[in-house]
Amino acid sequence: MIVVTGATGNVGRALVTELTRSGAAVTAVARRIGGGDVPAGVRAVAADIGRAESLAPALEGASALFLLVAGEDPAGVLRRAAEAGVAHVVLLSTQGVGTRPETYAHAAGFESAVAGSGLPFTVLRSGGLASNALGWAEPVRRHRTVAAPFADVALPFVDPGDVAAAAATVLRADGHDGATYTLTGPEATTPRQRAAAIAEALGEPVTFVEQSREEAHAQMLRFMPPAVAAGTLAVLGEPTPEEQAVGTDVERLLGRPAAPFAAWAARNVEAFR
């Protein structure tokens, strides 16, 4: 039994589907989840990573755990996993742990907890997700407009489906214990180029408006803590060479190239109509 936390999110939902198609037994975990949120045959358990004790029913009979960076008690979650007999933990972390450890101290703490848990583990450090563009969905639907800062700064955003496929690979196969993989897309694209890819998928023009840093910061503060907003803007506006580099780990794990942003946009075009 593979337990997937964050099972209703962009990566978790795709991972549940990927594992189910392969014939794996899956327990899908999220704070609010029911049988209608998962494929047939998947066990859905409502639990909160932030309250380790709530995971006990989900972990019954588990052999592997896909863990998100969430809550403040990774040691408690991992202790519960060990008690349940989990034999492998796959942590979805962020590339920022390697490039900006002080900014991403929360995720770094999870990585340290996993490494010190005594359980076999694999860490997946994801770059920015292509699905972040869903934040543009409403203005595209209403006005065929995208507003974003740093119009011509390129980053290799990764398809969440590729992150899920990579997670499924390391959850099901041997040879990944102790490994850390950095997951990126196949090319660095700019906000302007990603907006153009959405327009191409729609078959209609989409106007791109470049925001100032201040405008973007004010918008982010509506749904991000100040430190997270500042860190996000730093990555988007002044990425390090490592953050702009196209990695090879997705292709290494999947045996195929990573999917480009345009493919993600075409697959999710209905969100923008």
N, C-alpha and C positions, 0 to 999 in steps of 0.2 A: 504494500500500500504506500503510495506517494502522497504526502500531504502538501498542498499548495496554498500558501497564505497569500492574501491579496488577490483572491481568485476572481474578483469582479473587475479588476483593473486592466489596463491595456496589455500588460505583459501576462499577468496571471490568467486572464480569460483565454488568451491564445495558448498558454501553456497547458491549461486543463484540456482544451480541445486537442492539442498535439498529442498529449499523453493518452487520451482516451482513444484516439484513432490508432495508436500503436498497440492497444490492448491492455495497457496498464490499469491497475486498480487505483482510483484517485479519490481523495477526500479534498473537497474545495472549501477553503476557509475565508470568511470575510466577516466584518462586523454585522452587516445586514445581508443575509443570503438565504435563499430558499431553493427548493427543488426546481422551480421554474427558471432559475438563473444558471443552471448547469446542464450539460448534455445528459441524456438518459444513461443510467447506470452509475453516475457519479454521486457520491455521498456529499451532501452540503451540510456544513456545521457552522453556525454563527459563533464567532469567538473574536477576541480582541488581543492582538499581539502585545498591546500595552498592559494587559493583565494576564500574566503567564499562566495563572491557575485556570483561566477560562479555556486554555488550549487542551486540557487533559482529555476531554472526550474525543477531540479531533485526532489526537496522537495515538489513540488505542490501535494497536496492530500496525503501526507505521514502520516502514523500513527506511524511508528517506523523507527529507523535509526541504521544501523550497521556502526560503525565509526572506522577507523584506526587511529593510531598515525602517523600523517603526517602533514607537514606544521608547521607553527609557530603561528597560530591564532585559537586555539580551542574555545576560548570564542566567536569569530566571527561566527564560524560554528554553535555552539550551540544556539547562538542568532537567527540565520536564521532558525534553526530547530524549536525553540519555536514559532517564528512568523508564521511558516507554519503549526503549530498545531501538531507537533510530540509529541506523548504521552509516548514514551519509547526510550531510547538510550542504545545501547549495545556497549561498547567500548572494542576493542581487544587491550589489553596492553601486558605487558611482566612480567614474574615472577621476573625479576630483580628489579622491583619497590619495591618489598618486601624484597629482599635479598641484593640489592646494590643500594639504592635509589640515592646516589650521582652520580654513574655511569650512571644510567638510569633516570636522572633528566628530560629529555624531555618527556618521557612517564609518569613520575610522575606528570608533569605539566598538561598533558591531563587528568589524573585521577582527579586531584584537580579541573580542570575546569568543568568536568562532574558532580562531586559531588556538586559543587557550582552553577550549572546552574538552579536549581529549577525544572528540569525535572526528572521524574522517570528514574532510570538508573541501569544498571548491568555492572560490570567489569569482563572481562575474562582475566586472566593473563596466557599467554601461556608459557610453557617451550620451549626449542629448538624444531624446527620442523623437522620431519623426512625428509621433502623435501629439507632441506639444503644439503642432500647427492646428489642432482642433480648437485651440484658443482663438483662432481666427474665424471659426465657422460662422458665428452669428453675424459679424460684420460683412462677411462674404455673402451670406444668404440675404441679408437685408440691403446692402449697399454695393456689393461686388467691390469691396475695398479691404485691403490689408494695411494695418499700421504696425510698424515695428522699428526698433532702433538699429543702428549699425548695419545699414542696408547692404553694404558690400563686404562685410566681414564673413568669411566662409568657415563652416564647421562641418565635420562629417557625421551628420545626424544618422542614427541607426533605426531601422524599422523594428518596432516592438515585436513583430512576428519573428524576426531573426533572433532577437534576444530570447524569446520563448523557445525557439527551436534549439538554440545553444543550450539552454537550461535543460530541455528534455534530453539532449544528447548526454550531458554530464550526469544527469540523474539516473540514466539507464545503463551507462557503460562504465567499465572499469578504466583505470589509468589516469584519473583526473584528481586523485587525492592530493591535497596540498597545493594545487595549481591556482593561479590567478590569471584570468583572461580579461583582456580589454576589448570591448565590443563596439565597433564603429560601423558607419555606412561605407560604401565603396568609393565615395568621393566627397570632398568638402563643397558644400553649397552655401550660398548667401541667402538671407531673408528675401531679397528681391528675386532670386532664382527660384526659391521655394514657392513664392506667390505665383510666379509665372507657371510653374508646374501644376499648381491648382487650377489656374486659368485654362491650361491646356487640357486638363482632365474634364473640366466643365464644358469646354468648347465655347467659352465666353470670356471677354476681357475682364480682368481684375486689376483695379488701380492700386498701386503700391504707394503708400505715404510713409516717409521716413520720420519717425519720432525723434525728439531730442532725448538725451539720457534722462533728463529731469522728468519729461512726460512719461517715459517708460517706467521710471522708478515709482512715480505716483500711482501708476496703474498697478504695478506689482504689489504695492503695499496693501491693496484691497484684499489680497488673498495669500500673501507671504509675510512672514516675520521680517523685520528690517535686515537682519544679518543675511537671511537667505536671498532677499531681493538684491542686496549689495553684491553678494557672491555670484549670483546669476548674471548680473550686469557685467561683472568683471570678466566672466567667461565669454559672454557674448561679444563684448566690446574689445577686450584685450586678451584674447586667448594665447596661451603658451604654444610653442611649437609642437609640444606633445599633444595638446588638445586639438590642434589643426591637422595632425597626422592621421592618415588612413591606416588603420591596423589590419592585420592579417588573421586575427584569431577567429573571426566569424567563418571565413572560408576554411580555415584549418579544422574547425569543429564540424562544419556542415558539409564539407566537400563540394561546395559551390560558392560563387561570389555572393557577397552581401547584396541585398536588394537596394536599388537606388530610391531616392526620395520620390521620384516621379511614379514609381510603381506603387508606393504607399498611397500617394495622392489618387491614383486611378482606382485603387481598391476601395478607398474610403470617400469617393467623390459624393456619395449621397449625403454625407454630413454637411456639404457645402452648397447644396442645391437650394 
